[in-house]
Structure formats: C-alpha cells, structure tokens
Amino acid sequence: MRARKTLIQKIQYQLQLRAVKTQQNFTLILIGFTLTLAGIGLVMGGEYIVNDAFHREIVALAGVFIIGAGCLLAAVGYLSMSLLRIFYVITKDEDDDSQAK
C-alpha cells in the first residue's frame, strides 16, 4: 500500500526538481537581467524622449515595474541555482538514508 505524501514532502519534492534544472534557472537569471536593463532603458529614455511630463512619469512608472519584475526573476533564478542546490544535496542524502533502512 502506498503512503500518502504530506504537504511538506510535496513541497520538498518540487524544490528538488527546481534545483536540478540548471539550464532553466540560468535562463531565469538572463531573462531577469534583460528585463531589468529594459526597465532602466525605459526610465532613462523616457526622461529624454517623451516631451509631456505626465507621459514621462507613466513611462518611468512602467519602467520601474519592469525593473521590479526583472529583479524578482533574477533573484528566483539565482536562489534556485545556489541555495536550492545546497538544499537538494542535503535532502537527497536524507532520502537515501531513509530508503536504505
């Protein structure tokens, strides 16, 4: 009979899957970096290209939101590549010990 997995075990399994997807994690970092640069470009470019003050502020606000999204994606990718890799090594050793018993 199969034992049901608890919520903690399901989350741990999903984090382990995320940790081994190195190429996807690196892609997240690159997309986040690109979005951040695009947002900075909007903020800086909007200052010089847009004439109306209201529209300039709207462009700058959109740039700030894009910068935030880019930073969030890059942070998720970085944490997945570094901290989740350490978590994977630690929890895989525990899983191997419990299966050996």
Summary of the structure (lengths in Angstrom):
residues: 101
radius of gyration: 20.7
end to end distance: 17.9
largest distance: 71.6
contacts: 276
relative contact order: 0.16
helix: 88%
strand: 0%
